[in-house]
Amino acid sequence: MSAIAKRCSQMLGIVPGTTVALSVADDEVAGAVMSLFGSAGVEVCQQGADMGLVELAEAPGHAVDPAVRALIERVAPGGAVVAWLRAELAGHANTLAAHVGPMLDLEGVVVEPLGPGDGVLVKGVRRRRLDNKKTKRLRGMGHDIEPSVLVGRGGLSPETVAAARAAVERHGLIKVKLTPQCELDKGRAAVEIAWGTGSKLVQRVGKTALIYRPDVKLDPPVSHRRR
């Protein structure tokens, strides 16, 4: 376990005087990491941080654990994040990176397998916030598209989130709308949709969320009104 802690620290590229957000449930690894950070002059903090290290039991599915989201949100945009995935994951590393990176709001993702039974390490940098110019452009494009996915009485079920993820992975920019039958809080639902699809929330107007995947080529669905 000390070898895992050492490799996590190496991948983060820790330097004295920096801060890190930490969430590791394994006591042995957590203790080893804390020792390494302490000897390197790195402070583990509960607020904003330069980098982050998080342990995951498995790759995110249709939703990202709120505690994991909270940790990632504490890391400054452009800061390094290493996720230790405990599960034995089959498949090509590039496929895993393409899925896990956006779900954890990361870009430039690399995957490093560990020893048998130890899982993998996923490293990326926190995606930067959309600037005003980009946001304005995306909002303008959003005027001409209709919702790709409707959220009904069933709420944000795995099937609904999967449909939204498939749509945004195809088009890069889509709208998701809550129907009158949906009882979810519209503000919270918009945030959940963005995280569940690995997207950025560009705008929410009423019960309609406009979401954007920075890693996907923009090809927004054409509005029926413009055909």
N, C-alpha and C positions, 0 to 999 in steps of 0.2 A: 504493500500500500504506500510505503514511503516513496517508491519509484514512481507511482502514479502522481503523487503530490509534487515530486520534483519535476516531472514532465509538464504538469499543468503550469507550474511556475515559469518554466522555460518558454512555453508557448505564449504566455502572457507577456513575456519580455519585461519583467518587473525591474524598476530602477528606484533607487532611494528617493524618498520624498513624495512618491506617488500614493494614491489611495485606491483601495479595491473594495468592491461589494462582494460579499461571500455568502453562499448558501450551499453547504455540503453536509448531508445527513450522516455520512459515514464518519464515526468519531475518530477512527484511526487516521484516515486521510485528512480530515479537518484539522486534527492536532498537528500533523506533519506540515500541512500547508501554513498554519498559523506560525509555526516555528520558523519555517523558511522565510515567510514574509517579515517576521520580526527581525531576523538576523540581517535581512536586506534593507531594513529601514522603510518598509512599506506599511502603511496604516490601514487596518480593516475598519471601514466606517459604515454607518447606518444611513447616511444621507447621500448626496451626490458623490460619485466616484469616477476615477480615471479609467478603471477597467473592472471586469467582473468575472467571477468564477461560480458556476452553478452545477449542481448534480441533478440529473434527470433519471428516473427509473426507466423511461422509455422515450422514444421519439414522439413529439407532439402529434396528436391526431387531429380531431376537428376543433380542439380548443387548447390553449396554452394555460397551464396552471397559474392562477392569479399570483401566487407567491413568486413564481419564475418571472412573470411579467413585471411585477413590482421591482424585482432586482435589476432586470435589464433596463427598465425606465430610469433607474438611478445612475446608470452609466452614461457618461457624456457622449454625445454623437461623435463618431470617429474613434471612440475608445475600444480597446480590444476586449472581447468576451470569449471565454472558453467554457464549453458545456461538456461535462463528463456524462455520457450516456451509458448507463449500466447494462442495458439490455444487449443481448447478442443479436446484432442486426445483420441480416442477410442483404445481398445486393451490392451493386457497384457504389464506390465512394462518391462518385459524381452525382448519382441519383439521390443519395442521402443528403449531400450538401445542398442540392437544388431544393429539397423539401424542407430540411431543418433550418437552413439559413433564413429564408423569408419569414418562417413561423416564429423565429426568435428575433426578428427585426435586424438581421445581420446581412452583410455583404462581404465579398471577397473570402468566402468560406473554404476552408480546407479541412479534410477529415483524416485522422490518424488512428489506425487500429491499435489497440493495446494487446496485452497477452491474453491467452485463452481464459474466458470467463470474466475478463475485466472490462469489456465493452470497448468504446471508442471515444476519442476526444474530437470535438468539433470546435474550430476556432474561426472567428470572423470579427469584423468591426461593426459597431453600432451604426446603422444607417442614419444619415444626416436628415434633419428636418427639411421639408419642402420650403424653398424660399418663396417670397411673395410673387416673383415673376412666374415661377413654375406653377404655383397654386392658381394664379389668375388665368393662366393658359388652360390648365386642366378644367377649371370651372367653366370656362368658355366652351370647351369641347363637350362638357357634360350637358350643356343646354340642348344639344342635338341628339341625345340618346334617351331611350326609354329603359325602365327597369328590366334587368336580365333575370332577376330572381325575386319572387314574392315570398315574404315570411308570413305565414298564417297562424292558425290556432296552435299548431304544434311547436311554434317558436323556433329557436335556433337548434334544430335537431341535427345530428351528424349528417343526415342526407341533405338537408338544406344548406348547411355550411359547405359540404362537398360540392354541391351544385354551384354555389357562389365562387368557390375556389377554382373550379373548372372554367367558369366563365371569365374570371379575371386573368387566369393563366392564358386564356386564348386571346383576350382583347386588350389587356393591360389597364383598361379603365371601364368600369361598369357602375350601374346603379343597382342598389338593393332596396326594396321598399317593404315596409311593414303594412300589412292589410289591416282594415278595421277589426278583424277577428283576433289579431295578435295583441296579447296583453302585456308584452314586454315594455319596459321603459325605453323610449325611443333613443335617448342619449346613450344609455348604457348599451343598448343593442347595437348601435352604430360602432361603438368601440369594440364590442365582442366580434362583430363581423370582420372588422379590419384585422384584428389579431388572428382570428380563426382562418383567414385566407392569406395571411402573410402580406397584407396590404397596408398602405397609408390611407388614413381617412382624410380626404380632401375637403369634404364639405358635408354637412347634414342640413337639409331643409325639411322641416316637419318630420315626417316618417320615412324620408328617403335619404339614403347615404350614398355618397359618391366616393368610391374607393379606387386606389391606384397601386399597381405593382411596378416598382421602379425597374425590376429586372426583366420585364416583359415588353416587347416591342408594341408600341401603341397602335391598335387597330380597333377603335371603339365600334360597338354594334351600331348599325345605321337605324335611325328612327323610322318607324313605319310612315310617319308624316312626311318624310323627305324622300321616300322611294317613288 
